[in-house]
Each structure stands twice: as structure tokens, then as C-alpha cells.
């Protein structure tokens, strides 16, 4: 369910200042009591310490101004970062995204956080739903069987992993430098190769001419069995979400990506 941003802003005593397009949960601009413009959207309290870790390492993540509850959901008011959505990805943006990802190396080695579940063998919390693939078509059922055949259950590693690192969650300058990385709700501990596989999954559909560099970078970070598990997770997650929330054409498009062998899974 999408967040009613104007109603939430009013409940928090903030001034609603207009919508932000895109995203799955809803977001909008608000004015803080001191007049600064910020972003109100859905979020998680557990993300706050991880964002602090990211910011300390030089990752341009937004500072959280407020975390509150509204209509049974957690919402956040976060710093408005400079920059704009990147549009069609080019080499400059890709290079900057890879450089930002590199800053996350080993950041959670002393955190004590558990390894993240990949949900290849059971449903995830609101995503990676196995039943949608099982019941949609013979083609999606075959993909589900392939996903479930991947043995890895958790993601090893000590890096800070964003878990949804793609162009839709970054802002860039006019020169293509990443000025912001948003949507840290799923962040956790693991191998940051997962973020590069996420990026590879998206680029395979939208910018295939840039995939070789990302594939090579991911292969330097993780062995083939880990890369295969990351790809299986993305296949399950994206196809499931498309079945439940988007059009048949979107399902077919992401299913074609998922069935590919970008990481030889």
C-alpha cells in the first residue's frame, strides 16, 4: 500500500511541499519547522545505524531527520540530497556507482549482525514470494524450481550491502558523479557483490552495453556459487514483484532477464 504522504506530513506537523515520482511506497517533499526541504517516505528504524556507518565511510546517504509511525507503518523524514535521477545510465554514472560501492568494503566486520537471508527456499517478508511464481505459468514455475535448486541460504561477508543498488536509487550531478544513494530499508551485512549483481540484473534489461564491466567487478568479489545465489535472489524478487504489482509485459521482460546466464547460475 502506498503511503499517503500529505496525510502523513500533516500528522507529523510538517508542511507538504509536493510529490516525488517513482518508487513503490510513495514519497514526497516536506518542509521542516526550520524551513528546510526534506523527503518523507516509508522506512525502517533498523536502517538508521547502517546509514550512519555508510555516511562515515563517505557514502552519500541521507541523514534521517525523523523516524515515526503512521497508519501502522514506519515512515522517515530524510535529508534532501543534491542531484537528480540519472536517466539512461552512461559510463560516468556507472564508474561513480562502482566507486561508491567500493566504500562499503568490510564496514560491518565487527557489527555482530547476522548474515542476510536470501529467501531462495522460503518466502521473504513481503517480497520473494514463491507462490506467485508457482502459480503464474509453467515458465515461472520452472524459474522457481531453478531458484530453489541453488543451495546457498544466506549471504556471507562483512560488507555493508544496500540490497537494492540500482540507478533508480541514486542521484547524480551534471557530470555523472553520484551525489546520493537512497532507500536503505533493506541494508545489511554480506558481500557487496550482491549490490553489483542487482545492478547487473537491471542493466541486462536497460543498458546491456554496460554489463561486462559490472560482471567482471562482481566476479572479483565473490566465488561463482555466491554470484549464482545473488542472481537467483534477484530473479525471484523481480519476477515475483512484477507478477503481483505490474503488467504481463513487465513480467515477461523481467522473466527473460531472470532466465539468462549473466553470472552462469
N, C-alpha and C positions, 0 to 999 in steps of 0.2 A: 504494500500500500504506500502510495506516495505521500510525502509529508506536506501538510497544509502550512506552508511557510508563513503567509500573512497571519493566520490564526496563532501560530506558534510564536511569532515575533510579538504580537500583542500580549500574549500570556506572559512573556518574559519581560515586558515593559520596554521593548525595543521598537524602533520605527522601521517598518518595512519599506525598502527602497527599490524593489523591482526583482523580477525573476532572473534565474540563470538557466540557460537552456542546456539540454542534455542530461545525462545521468539517469539512474534508475530509481532513486529515492526522493528526488526533489531537493532543490536548493534555491536560495535567494539572497539578495543583498539586504543587509540591515544596517541601521545607524546605531552605534553605541552611544551611551549617555554623553560621552565627551565629544561626540560628533564624528568620530572615525567610522569609516565604512568597513564592514566585515561581512563574512559569509555564514549563513545559518543553514545547516543541513543535518542529516542523520549521522550518528557516530556511535562510538563505544568508549567507555571510561578507560578500558584496558589499553587503549591506544596512546593515552597521554604520556606515560613514561617512555614508551618506544619512540614517540615523536621527539621527546627531549633528547634521547640518545642520538637520533638522526641529526637533529639540529646542531648538537655539539660536535658532530663529525663533519659538518659543513654541507649536509644535505639541505636544500632549500625547502624544508617542510614548514607548514604554517603553525604558528603559535596558537594554542587554544585559549580563547578569552573566557569561555564559559562552557560548562557541561551541565545539562539539566534534563529533567524528564518531562515529556509532553505526550499526552494521549497514549500512555503505555509504552512509549519508545524513548530511547536516549537520543538527545539532539545536542549538537555542538555549535558554538559560535566561534569561528576561527578567523585568524588574521587574513586580510585580503592581500594576497601576494601580487607582485608586479608581473607583467607579461600577458600573453594571450594564448589561446589554444593554438597548437602548431599547424593545423590544417594538414594537407598532404605532407607526409614525412619526407625529409630530404637528408642528405648526408650530414649536414651540420647538426641538425637536431639529433640524429642517431648517434653521432660521436659524443655529443653532450650527454645524452641519456646513458650511454655506456660508462662515461666518466663519473657521472653521479652514482650509478650503481656500484662502482668500484669503491666508493667511500664507505660502503656498508660492510666491507670485509671484516669478519671477526668481531663485530661490535657487541655480540651477545655471548661471548665465550665465558664470562663469569656471571651470567644473569640467573642461572638456575632454572630458566624457562624450559618447559618440555618441548620435545620435537613436535612439529605440527603434523596433524593427521592429514592424509591425502584423500581419504574417503573413496578409495578405489574399491572397497569391499563392503561398504555400508553407506547409508545416506549421510550427507553433511547437514549442518544446521541451516536449512533454508536454501541450500544450493547443493549441487552434485546429487540430485535426486535420481536414484536408479530406476524407479518405477516409470518415470516419463519415457526413458529410452526403451525399457522393456515392452511398453505397450503401444508405442507410436507407430512402428513399422518394422518389417523384417530387417531393414538396413540399420536402423538404430539399435535393434536388439543384438545384431551381430557386432556392432561397435561396443555395446555394453559387455558382451562376452569377452571381447578383446581387452577392454579395460580391466575387467575382473581377473584376467589371466596374469596381469602384472603383479609380482609378489610383494613389492615394497609397500608398506603400510604407512610409514611416517617419513618425514623429510629430514635426513641427517644434516648436521652442520651447525656452525656457531655464528653465521652471518645474520645481520638484520635483513629480513626479507619483507618486501612490501606486499607481495602476493596478488597484486593487480596492476603491475607495472606495464603500462601501455600508453600510447600518445594521448588518449583521452583523459589521462590523469596527470598530465604535465602542462605547465605553462612555459612559454619561451619568449626570449627577446627578439627584436627585429633581426639579429644576426644568427638566431637559432640556438643560442645558449639557453639551457634550462634554468628558469628563474623560480620555478615552483613545482613541487610534487605533492599532490593532494590525495585524499581518500585512503587513509592509513588504517581503516577499520579492521582489515584482516591481517595486519602486520604481525610478525612473529619470528621465531628462531628457525634457522635452517640453512640451506645452501642457496646463495643468491643466484645460482644457475636457474632456479625456479623463475625468477623475475625475467631472465633473458629468454627462457622458453616461452613465458607468457608473451613477451614482446615478439618473439619469433612466430608464435601462433597467429597473432594479429597481422604481422607483416606478410605472412604467407598469403593472406587474402588481399590485403590492401596495398602492399608495396613489395612484391616478390623480388624486385631487383636489389633489395637491401638485405635479403635474408642470409646470404653467405657469411657476411661479417658477424652477424649475431650468432649464427650456428657455430662458427669457429670459436667465438668468445665463450659460449656456453660449454663447449667441449673441453676447454682449458680448465674449467671449474669443477666438473663432476664427471664420474665414470658413466658409461653408456646406460647402465641399469637405473641410475638416478635420473638421467635425462629422459629415459623412456617413461619412468613413473610421473615425471613432471608433465610430459606431453599427454599421457593418459588422463591425468587430472584435468588438464585444460580441455581435452576432448569431451570428457564427461560434463564438466562445468558449463562450457559454452553451448553444447548441443542441448543439454537439459534446460538451460535458461531460455534458449530460443524456442524450444517446444512449448514451454509454459507461458512465455511472455511476448513472443514475436510471431512473425508471419511464416507460412510454409516456405517461402523463398529464402528467408533468413536461416531457417532450419537446414535447408538443402545446401546453402552456401557454407555454413559452418561445418556441416557434416562432411562435405568434400575436403575441407581443410583437415578435419579430425582424422579422416581415413588415410591421409598422406603419411609419408615416412620421413618428415623433416629431421627427426632425431633417431631414425631407424628403430622405432619401437615395435 
